[in-house]
Amino acid sequence: MIMKQKKVTVLSLAALGLQLAVGSSAMAQQPAQTKDTVKVLNEVLIKDSRVSEKSPFTTSNLDKKQIAETKTEISIPYMLELQPSVVVSGENGKLGETSMRIRGVDATRINVNINGITLNDPESQSVFWYNVPNLGGMAQSIQIQRGVGASNGGSSFGGAINLQTLNSRSHPYGEAGVSYGSWNTRQYDISAGTGITKSGFAFDVAYNGQTTDGYVRNGWADQQSLFLSGSYYGERSLLKAVAIIGNQHTGITWNGEDASVLDENPRYNSAGEYYDALGNVYYYDNECDYYNQRRYQLYYSYLLNDNWSLKAVADYTHGDGYYEQYKYNKKYSKYAIEKSGKSDFITRKQMLNSAYTANVSANYNGNKLSASFGEMFLYYDGNHFGNVLWCKDSTGFDENNFEWYRNTGHKTDATTYAKFDYQFNNKLNMYADLQLRAINYAINGMSDDLFMMDTVLNYLFFNPKVGVNYRLKENQRLYMVAGIANREPARADVKDAIGNMVWYGDPFKIKAETMLDIELGYNLNTGRFAFGANGYAMLYKDQLTPSGDLSSSGYALMENVDKSYRLGIELVGGYRFCDWFRFDANLTLSMNKIIDYTYTDIINDTTAQNVTANTDLAYSPSVVGACIATFEPIKNLKLQLTGKYVGSQYLDNTSRDCYKQDAYFLLNFKAGYTWHLRSHNEVEAQVVVNNLLNHKYRIGAWAGDWSDGGWYGTSCGWYQQPGINMMGRLAVRF
């Protein structure tokens, strides 16, 4: 408790000191621009990726206040857990590596962007949230688009998440917070800004960090992020420089374990495990994942006149990192060492990558017609290499730190788009979105499985979308949208296809995937009561879906399926019963199927046969729901009970009970109280209790059939999730 109070004091003084340093000259000054002009200039930066309420898309929006209420969650996925059709999971509970799915679609198919610049890694196409922890702490607002989404960089197959970084405020400010919770989890954050000075300059900074021992063994984490922003607001222009720096050092937790092992020890994790000659078990302490990412952005927006605005963006992202593992009793041939037999090894797989992105656009806003035209170009340079740091029996090694593979990836992505919105009258408007993407991806060199990967792939995609929005009354609307999205396979998919071709003689058969998405929705908002219903049909050709297995680095291995679909309805509602009580809920009911999927079924220990059937898509529950009960019994006190239900799902595409993950329901409690002090200063305290009912549940890690000498079987691994756990937070704001 003494340590916690000391941290609050240090952070509070730091925030106050920064405010005093920048505030004495700025507090009494007013920006030269009107608030409306500043707002428009900021909005131009995100206009390409965001859609308005009259656009025919299915969206959810979180503003700065709503984001602030989730500050105890350091990961964006858990900040968004209660949004419709969202399912969030973690290998170590909410700590370390976390991921999310929207409508059953994984992170590689969710287009995530910051101020309109894609955050997804160009090769893996995924977003590793723990590389830049607490992006929400540097976010002004977040918009989630479910379904095909508006065009912005890569295609959306399940949705898009659009983050807007902190806007400059009109006055100086400062905030500092500390949190402490289960498993010695500590979070700390500080943010401050000068406000927009009379000369038009503004500077903002936000720092976030987390350390934890973790729920599972080796689940420790040390994560930090830094946001820096400098802006100049001219009479009709905005120049803004942003730096986002993230660093994470975490223990490896992606192995997954057999259910019988977790029954005996729920916190067991085999990462780093090895044995001596007598069979005694030991663990390698540095079984870890490390990554450092720096993202530098420069934005310029200009208001030509009341109708036209221009935007230009340049982004440079650099990342380097590795994961280090102890390999117990492995063959020398795994590392291309000309020696028979086995030994223990310590290996380090490393990557070094850079991405350069440029984006220019022009926006027109007229009385009836709104239009956007843009060009985006991305060049990516990735290097992958691995070293044997140590071998137990080094005889035959010329030296330790032996490099056993190295390969490079180069990718260019050129995108052109045009968007139009035409208002026929005060009730009806029509939307059109046309995107053309040209992609070149080249891989050269040796893989970690010791086969040459020299491959060049080219794709040309046309992604059209069209929709209509009809306002029945001022508080009611109907909308419909249809769109086509195409997406290239990720690096891991290409690598697996090359490996199957080299080792098994299979043809190179990994394909790009195509989706037709059709959505029809209705929204009503009376102020006290809100309701929304959205039906969707996502129809796929050659969809890439998890086969159930994981790669050695924790990636889900994928396979193309010829025809598949996701059909569903999303219901959203909320009602304020009185001034101090409100209830909100959402529910998604869906069917997620592969048509005529052929797989091998294990009949008994010595018999297997091929089966063709309509099966469920992996990791796609048919029922997902959430509810929030909010109580405000007295001024400044807010109490919330939140519930999240995720229906049963399968770990692969065969719909067999042996690979079925049970449904689960989680009940959480949150309490917050704010003391308002003089001069707009305030102190806020929060307490969060997760998994209030102490529900013991597991989520799937991997699944796969095996055969050995005429014997057949199935096996799967699980991530044990924690029971009841807590987090407390104290924040001060100036």
MIPASE-61611 format. One record per residue (C-alpha): x, y, z. Coordinates in steps of 0.05 Angstrom, whole numbers, plus 5000, padded with zeros to 4 digits. Example, Ala and Ser with C-alpha at 12.3 -4.5 7.8 and 13.67 -1.06 7.14 Angstrom:
! residues 2
524649105156;527349795143;
END
This chain:
! residues 734
500050005000;505750485016;508950334949;502450474913;501651144946;508751344928;507451194855;501151624856;505152194886;510852154835;506252114775;501752664802;507553134813;510252974744;503553144712;502953784754;510053984737;508853914663;502354294668;505754864704;511454874654;507054944594;500855244625;503355904652;503956204582;498155824551;492655814604;490356514592;491256484517;485956274467;487155934401;486956374340;481955914306;474755794324;472955124356;469054934293;475155034249;479654634295;474454074297;473954044221;481554044212;482053454260;476353084226;479753144158;485352694184;480652114196;475352244143;477951714095;477151144145;471051374185;463751364164;458251834188;451651634219;448151714152;452751214118;449650524107;454550144151;453849774217;458050154267;459450264340;462850894367;466651024432;468451734452;473851974498;469551914561;467551194545;474851014531;476951324597;472050874634;475950264608;482850504630;483749894675;484149484610;490949574578;489049194515;484349474461;480848794451;478448784523;476449524518;471849304462;469548634492;462348864504;461249114433;456548704388;459348064356;466148154389;469547554423;476147684459;481147174484;487947154517;493246614528;494346884599;487647184615;487547934601;495047974607;500347934553;498047694484;490647814471;486547754408;479547894383;474647654331;468748014301;463147554275;468046974282;473247304237;480347344264;484947944272;488347844204;481748024171;480148614215;482949254186;485749664243;488250364230;490750964268;488651634239;487151274174;493950924169;493650164172;496449854236;496149134211;502948824198;503748774121;506348064123;502347714178;496548194167;495148144241;495448654297;499648464358;496348894410;501548764464;507049074420;504149764434;500249674499;494450114518;493250434450;486650634481;490451094528;492551504468;485851484432;480952064425;475551614395;474550914367;469750694312;468249964298;465449784229;462549084225;462348724159;465648964095;467149664122;469250284084;475450244040;481950404075;488150004058;487249254065;480448934058;475948804118;473148104123;469948174191;470448914206;474849514216;477249874278;478950604269;482850964323;483651714326;489551924369;488852474421;486653154395;489653784422;485154114474;483554854480;486954894549;492854574583;491453914620;494853354657;492852664682;496452124719;494051444742;496350804775;493050124779;494549504819;491348814814;491748064817;498347714803;502248334822;499648694760;501549424759;499449954709;501550674706;499851234658;501051974649;498452454597;499053204589;498353744538;499554484528;492854634496;492655044432;496655674446;495156354417;500556234365;497055594343;501955074371;500054484414;503953904444;501253264476;504552674509;501952014538;505951464571;503250784592;506450184624;504749514653;508448974691;505548324717;507647634742;501947344701;496546834715;500046224684;507246024697;511946444654;506246924640;510247534662;510048164621;513648834618;510249304568;510950044554;508450544504;509651284490;505451764449;508152444427;504552954385;506253644361;501154054322;500754724288;493855014273;493955534219;488055944196;485855394148;491054854158;493654344207;500654054210;501353484259;507253024276;505952394316;510551874346;507951224375;513250784408;511850104439;516249604474;514248924502;518048364536;513547784555;514047054573;511646554521;504746284536;502246034468;503645284476;496845074503;496144464547;492243814549;485943834591;488343284638;494643684654;490644314669;485843924713;491743794760;495144474753;490945024719;496945504717;501645004683;505445234621;510544784587;514445354555;521945284570;521144594603;526944104600;529643504639;536443274665;539142564659;535342354722;528642604696;528343224741;524443794710;527444494699;525145124664;529145594621;528146284651;528846684587;523346344547;520747004521;518047444466;521048134455;519048674405;520449414398;516349834349;517050564329;511750914287;512851624262;507351994225;506652674193;499852954175;497753564137;490553794125;488354414089;481454734079;481455014008;474555314017;467855134049;467254524003;474154243990;479553984038;486153624025;490153134067;497152844061;500252324107;507152004112;508451424159;514851054175;514450444220;520450044244;520349424286;525448934312;524748344359;525647614373;522947024411;527746574449;526345844466;529445244498;528944634451;529343984491;532043354457;531543584385;535143314324;541343664299;538543614228;533144114248;538544654245;542244404183;548144164225;551443554194;551243124255;546642544274;543042474340;539642964386;541443494437;538544084474;538744774441;537145494456;534545844394;532746564378;528246734318;528947464299;525747964253;527548664230;522549044188;520749724161;514549994127;513750644089;506750904076;504251524039;497051744032;494052333996;486652503990;481753043970;474953124003;468853493976;462753684018;457054003981;449754113995;447853443965;454253093944;460152883988;466152553956;473052303974;478752123927;485251823951;491651443936;495651023985;502350693973;505950224021;512849914016;514949384066;521849074077;522048494126;527948064147;527247404184;533047004212;534646504267;540646324309;542545744353;545146104414;547345474452;547744724445;548544244503;553343814463;557144324421;561743804389;561443914314;559544654320;564445144292;561645644340;555445804381;550546324354;550045924290;545246224239;540945674211;536146064166;535046744136;529647014089;526847674067;519947924047;518548534004;511548783993;508449373956;501149553961;498350113917;491150303930;486550793894;479550953920;473651403907;467651483954;461151843940;455052013982;449152353948;443252653988;437052603944;432652933996;432253014072;430552274079;434551884026;441951854011;446051363971;453251143982;458450843934;465550633949;470450383896;477350123913;482849843869;488849493901;495249253866;499748803909;506648513896;509748053948;516547713941;519747223990;526947003983;531546554023;531445964070;525645824118;526445594190;524344894165;530244894116;526944964048;527845523998;522046013996;523546403932;516646623909;513547233876;506047353881;501947893846;494648083860;489848593831;483448693870;477249113856;473049223918;466449583904;461149753956;454350093947;448950253998;442850664013;440651014077;433351214088;431151634147;424051444166;423551984219;428552424254;430251864303;429451254257;433151004197;433650404150;439950224112;442549704064;449549584038;452849073993;460249013980;465648553953;472348473989;478448093965;484447934008;491347633995;494147064037;498847234094;506247054096;505046444141;499746184092;504646254034;510245924074;505845324091;503845244018;511145243996;512944744050;507444264029;509844323957;517144183976;516143624026;509843284001;509543453927;502943823935;501444363883;502045083907;494745183923;494145763971;489146263942;486646963953;479746983985;473447353964;467347564003;460647853984;457448204043;450048414044;447248784104;440449064122;439349474185;434549894225;436050404281;431550774330;433751274383;428751654425;433851904476;431051454532;430550834488;435150584433;434449974389;438149704329;437549074286;442248874231;441948254187;448148034148;450147514097;457647434087;458646954029;465746704016;469646393960;476246063981;475846324052;482146214093;480045904159;484045594217;485544854207;486144774283;493744704287;498845224308;505745374279;511945344323;511146094336;503846064356;500646254289;494145914270;495345474208;490245634154;486845274097;482545514038;475445244038;471645283972;464945563994;462745814062;458246334094;456546724156;449146894164;446847274225;442747804259;445448314309;440748624360;442749224402;438449584453;438550044513;433450354560;434250894614;429050704666;430451314709;435951824722;440151324762;439150664724;440350454652;440649764620;444149614553;444848954516;446748644450;445847954420;448547624357;445346994329;448946684270;450246074226;457546004204;458345424156;462945094105;459244774048;461244054030;467644034072;471643394066;475643164126;478442534158;474342264215;477241794267;472441204275;476640824326;483940744344;485540364280;480540644230;479741314195;475241504137;473842114094;467342484107;464043044067;458943474104;456644194118;460644374180;461644974227;467245464214;472645424267;472345924325;465446184304;460246134360;452946184338;450946594399;454747194427;451647694475;453248234526;449448654576;451049254619;447049494680;449150194701;447250484769;448651204791;445251224860;448751874881;452452414844;459452224820;458551484837;457650984781;456650234791;456449734733;454948994725;457148724658;455748034629;458847694569;456247044539;459946654485;456646034457;460045374442;464845344383;469744864350;477344884347;477544634275;472744584216;470143874228;464644004280;466843404321;465243394395;472543224413;474443924388;468644304419;469644894465;464144974516;460045604522;461646084579;458646684615;462747204652;459947704702;464248314720;463348884768;465949594764;465350164814;467950874803;467551514844;470052204824;471752774871;471153444836;476153944864;477254684850;479254944781;476554334744;481453874780;478853184800;480852524830;477751864807;477951184840;475850534805;475249824827;474049254778;472448534796;472948064736;469547384733;465447544794;462446844795;469346514793;467446124731;472845614711;473245584636;478245454579;479045714509;481945314452;489245354433;489944824378;487144164354;489343624306;488842894287;494942444289;496941764261;502641304280;503740614251;496440484234;493840794299;489541424296;487541934348;485642654364;488843164410;487743884429;490644414474;487344944517;488845604551;486245594622;482846254640;483346564710;477846554761;475847164801;481047724797;481248464814;484249134792;484149804828;485850474797;486951174823;487551774775;488452514783;486653024729;488453764723;
END
